[in-house]
Amino acid sequence: MTTATEITGATATEIAGSVRALAARGELRPGDALPPVRALAEHLGLNRNTVVAAYRQLAQAGVVVARGRTGTRIADRARVAQEGFAPDAREGLAPGTREAVVPGALLRDVGTGNPDPDLIPDLAAALGRIAGRPVLYGEPVIEPGLADWADEWMREALDPALPVRLTITSGASDGVERLLAQTLTRGDAVALEDPCFLTSMNTVRLGGYRAVPVPVDAEGMTVAGLRDALGAGVRAVVCTPRAQNPTGASLSAERAAALREVLADHPYALVIEDDHFSMLSAQPYRSLIGPGHRRWALIRSVSKFLGPDMCLAVVASDPETADTLALRLRPGTAWVSHLLQRLAHLQLTDPAALARIRAAGSHYAERNAAFARLMRDRGLPTDAGDGLSTWVRLPVPARGVAERLLHRGWLARAGDEFVLADPAAASCLRLTVHALDDAHQARLADDLVAAMG
């Protein structure tokens, strides 16, 4: 053995800590192989199961990756895929534009997943109205006006028999992260949709949890996939009942009922529903949470219609989950600013702002449908779905198509970025086309077909 002979420890935790220290000092570098389990166990005089457990801890923490026959290797800590503007375009991005200059080309970024800033209600008039008396330590964490409005908003999506408590978090991703952290320990299994929202994938990975993929089809999360995940011991399920990102799928009434039936046998598995598109959606809300489920949370963020910088989400949950979540949001630590809550409440109750939100939802649906028609006209069956983007299935690997689209002036998202296990997603593109007029949509459609060769 080489540098790995310096690995020490008598327990799985000590071995994992030793590898972490070697990696932190640069003595083990990305791509370096760790010793085979049997070899390290013999070297340390331990049972091989102890080394297996250590390597599992390291993999769950993202320190190493298992490469099958090539062994377990130190992970490359390169930046993982994130939502928003493409990393290679960001440096040249002019504020307020959707075009970016990268070496040798002017590119149009159609992989962002962003809302259209021109369709977000103007906050200027409301900003002058949110000032009030200072909020002090120990006061309720939810602004009373927002609490009253949100209570009705959330209950309309849930079974009337469910007891509902509200909490405010700094966006949907913050809510999901806090809910998982209060329920799980490192190594616990979480059911995620596959293909999956990038932020959910990263939240689970960084939390040290184990992602169990549940396939998604045109009607949403599959029944067999959820049943298998629960059978594998997942302690939490993260689901997007409508406007699933990246596919745009929404649960049908039949699918939602079947999923509730599966979950009825697992009432203490935490079910987190992320209704990120909510007020913009053209689809009805169909919940997985049945009247007898004991641990659950519905999250509705305002980011898609009031802007990502609002950083505010309403969480409705069962009382026990709400109490635990509230402990992590006490005033003086991490509660959401009441100024921000007042601003959101003013917009959500303002007729002009609500009309603008409805218009935005109609715009996204119309532009996605128009592009889906262009794809079908060119022999690529495409469903517009629901959401900010369109999921396009190709007869060839999408990564090569995305690279060739660069030469035609387009930055696109290849589906393999969203994959947990589904190989079919590697032949898909997620395209954000709502900002393109008819001419630019047609050009993108033609360029995409040409890029397939």
N, C-alpha and C positions, 0 to 999 in steps of 0.2 A: 504493500500500500504506500501511497505518497503522503501528501499533507494530511490526508484523512486519518493517518495513524495517531494524530494528535487529538482525535475525538475521545472524550472521556465521559464517565458517568456510570452509575450503578442502577439508575432507574430511567424510565422512558423520558421523563421530564428533564433529568440531568443530561442525558444524551442530546436531546433536542436543544437544550440551552447551550451545550458545547458547540454544536454545529452552527447555531445562530452567532455565537461569539467569533468563530472562525470566519464566517461569512462577513460579519461586520468589520473585521480587521483586514479583509481582503485576502486572507490566506486560502479561502475557498471562493472562487469566482463564478459568475454565471456560466453555466454549461459544464462545470466540473462535476465529475461523477462521485457519488458517495460509495463507500465499499458495499459489496453485496451483503445482504442481511446476515447470511451464515458466517461470512468472513469477519464482520464486525462483532458478531456475537461471540465467536471464538476468541477474537483479539481481546475483548473485554471480560471474557469468562462469564457470560450471561446467557440466559435462555433466549433463543431467537425471537420469541414473541415479544420480549422487551424491546428489541431493536425495531421490530415491525411496528409496535405502538409509537416509538419515537419518530420513525419515518412518517407515520400517519399524522402525528401532531404537526410535523414540519410541512407536510403537504397541505393540511387544512389551513395553516397560517400563511400559505403562499410562499414559503421559503424554498421549497423544492418542488419538482414535478417528476412524476413517475413516467418513464419513457419505455415501458415494456422491456424488451430484450436488451435495450441499451442502458437499462438501469435507472436509478434515481439520481437526478442531477439538480444542482443549484439553479433556482429559477432566475430568469432574466427579469430584472426589476424595471424594464422599460415601461413607459406610460401605457396603460391599458386604454381601450377605446372608451370614449365618453360621449355623452349627448352634446349637441350644439355644433358650432362651426368646425369644419375639419381642421385638425391641428396644423397641417402643412399650409393651410390658407390663412390662419389666424393672424400671423404677423403682418400680412399685407392688407388686412381688412380695414376699410375705412369705416368709422363710426356711422351707424344708421344705414349702411348699404348691405347688399347681399352678394357683392362681387369681391373677389380677392385676387391680388396680383401675386403669383408665385413665379419662380424663375422661368422665363421664356414664354409665359402664357397669361392671358386674362381668363380666369375661370369663374363660372357660375356655380355656386355651391348649392346643390339640390339634395344634400344629405343631412341637413341641419336638424330637422325635426322641430324647428322653432315656429312659434306663431308669427303672424304678420304684424309688425309693430304699428302699421297704419290702421289696424283694426282693433287695437287695444284702446279702451276708453281713456280720454285725456284726464289726467289726475290734477291738473293745475287748479281748477276751480275748487276742488274738494280739499286741497292741501291747506287752504286758509281757514277751513272750518273745523279742523280736527283738534285744534288747541283746546285745552281745558285744564282743570286742576291737575297737578302732578299726581301720579300714581305711586304709592309708597310700598315699602316692603310689607308683606303679610296680607295684602289685599287680594281679592279674588283674581285669578289669572285670566279670566275671560271677561271682556268688556260686556256689560249687561245688554246693551242694544244688539250686539252681534250674537250673544248667546240666545236671545229670544228668537231672532231671525233664523239662526242656524239650527235650532232645535226642530223647527217645522221643516226646514230644508232636508235634514238628515232622516227624520222619521218617515217622510214620504217614500223613502227607498227601502224601508225595512219592514219586517213582519210586525204588526201591531202588538203582538204578544211579547216582544222582546223588551226587557228593561234597558233604557238608553241613558248613558251619561256622556257629556261632551268634554272634550279637551281641545286645546289649540296647540299646534306645533309649527315649527318653522319650515313648512312645506311638507309634501307627501313623503319625500325620501327621508327627511328627518323623522317623520312619524313612523315609517316602516323600520328604520334603524332602531329607534327607541323601543318599539314594540317587540322586536326580536331580541334585543339586549335584555329586556326584563323577563323574557320567557325562556331563553335558550342559554346553554353553555357551549363553549368551543367544542366543535365536533358534532353537535346535534344536526339532524337532517332537516332541510327546508324544501318543500315542494315549490318549484318555480316553473312557470310556463316556458315552453321550448318551441320556437325561438322566444327570446326573453328581452325585456326592457333592460338596457345596458346598466342603468343605475341600480336596479335590483340585483343583477348579477354581481356588480362590484360591492354592493352592501353585504351580500352574503359571503363573498370571498374575503373581504377585509375583516369581517366579524369572526372569521375562522369557522363558519358553519359549513355544512356539506350540502351542496345543491343536488336535489333529486329532480331530474327533468320530467315534466308532464307535457306530452305533445299537445299542440294546438291545431285545430282544423277550422273550417269555415264557421263552425258554431261555437268556437271557443275551446276551453280546456276539455280534454276528452275524459269520458267516464272511466274507461279502462286505465288510462294513465294515472288518474287520481287514485283509483282503487289500488293500483300497484304501489304508488308512492306511500299511501297510508299503510299498506302491508309491509313496506320496507322500514317503517318506524318514524316517518317524519313527524315532527312535533309542531310544525307550523306550515301553513299553505298561503302563498301570496298569489292573488288572482286579480285579473283586470276584466270585470264582467262585460265591459263594452269598450270599443275603440282600443283593442289590445295593441300594444306597441311591441313589435313592429308590424304585425300582420293586418291590423284594422278590424279583426274579427270581434263579433259581439255574441254573447250567449243567446241562443234561442230559448224559448219558454220550455221546450221539452228537455233541452240539455241542462238548463238550470235546475229543473225538477229532479232529473236523474242524479246530478251532482249532490243536491241536498240529501237525496236518499242514501248515497254512499257515506256522506259526512254524518248522517244520523247515528251511525255506529261508532263515531269518534268525536263525541261532543266536547272533549277537552283539548282537541287539537286546535291551536290558535289559527283562525281563518282571518286573513287580512285582505280586504277588498280595496283596491286602488281605483277609484273612479276619477281619474285625472282629467278626463274630457268633460265630464258632467254637464254644465250649462251650455256647452257647444254641441253636444251629441245629438244626432238625429235618431238614435235608437233608444227604446225604452230601457229602464234599468231593471235587470233581473239578477237577484241576489242568490248567492250560495248559502246564505245564513238562514237556517231553519228556526222555527220558534223554540225548539228545545236545545239549541246549541249554547254551550256554556262560555266559551272563550272566543271572542270575535272582535273585529274592529272594521269600520268603514271609514275610509279616508277620502276627503274631497279637497283638493288643492284649488287655489284661485289662479295658479300660474299661467294656465293656458289662455285665460280670457282677461285677466287683469295684469298680466305680465310676469315673467319669471322672477323679477326683482322684488315682487311683493312678499315672497318667502312666507307664506301663510297657508295653513291647511286646517280644516275642521276634522276632528276625529270623534266619531260616535262609537261607543263600545259598551261591553257589559260592565257592571259596576266594579268588579274586582280588577279587571284590566285597567279601567279608568283610574282607580285609586293608585295602582302601582305606577301608571304613567304620570299621574299628577305629582308624585313624589320626586320625579326627575325634572319637573318643570316649576318648582317652587320659586316664588319671587326672590330675587337676589342671586339666582343661579342662572336659569336658562328660560325664563318665561318669554313669551312673544310680546313685543312692544305694544302697549295699548294704543299708541299713536297709529301704528300699522293696522291694528284691529279696527280702529275708528274709520280709517281711510277705506279699508275694504268694505265695511258696513255701509258707508255712504254710497259707494259705487254700486253695491249689490241691492240697494233700495232706491236708486235713482232711475227714473223711467228712461231718461236719455241714454244712460250707460247700459241699461238692460236691453234697449233696442239695438244698441251697437253690438252687444254680445250676440244677440239673435242673428243680426246681419252677418257677423263674422262666422257663426256656425253654418249659415246657409252658403256663404262664400266658399268655405273649406269643402263642404260636401259637393258643391257644383264643380269646382275646379278639379277635385279628385275624380269625380265621375267623368268629366270631359277627357281627362288623361287616360282613364281606364278604357274609354271608347276608342281612343287613338291606338292603344295597345291591341285591343281586340281586332280592330280594322287591319292591323299588321300581323295578324296571326298569333298573337300572344294573349291567351285567355287571362283576363285580369279583372278582379273584383275591386271596386273603389273602396270598399270597407268604410270604416268610420275613423276619424282622427285627422292628424295633421299631415300624414304621409300616405303613400300608396305602395303596397307590397307587390312587386312584379316578379313572377316566376319565369325563368328562362330555360331553354332547352340545353344550355351550356353552362359551365361554371361561371359564376358572377364575378369572381375576382378579376379574371382576365378582361371581361367586358368593362368593368369599372376602370381598369388601367387604360384601356383603349379610348374610353370616353374622355379621359384627361386630355388626350391629343385633339379632341373635338371641342374642348372648352367647358367640360362639365366635371364637377366633383360629386361623385355618387357614393353611397354607402353599400358595400357588399354584405349580403346576408350572413356570411360566416362570422361577422362580428357579434351577432346576436345568438349564436348557437351554443347550446349546452351539449346536446347529443344528436340532434336531428340532422342527418346528412343532406336532406333535401333543401334546407335553408341556404346551403352553400351555392345553390343555383338561383338565388333571389337577390333582388335589389330593393332597398327601401329608399324611395324617392320623395322628397318634399317639393311638390310642384304647384302648390296653391298660389305662389307669387308670380307664376308664369302666365302671360297672356296666351291667347290661342296660337299666335305665330310661334312663340318660343316653345310652347308645349309640342307643337307639331315638329319643330326642329329637333327637340330632344328625342321625340319618338323615332324620327328618322335616323338620328345619330346612334341611338341605342340599337336599332336593327342592324345598322352598318357595323357597329362595334362587335356584334355577335359573329361577324364574318360570314 
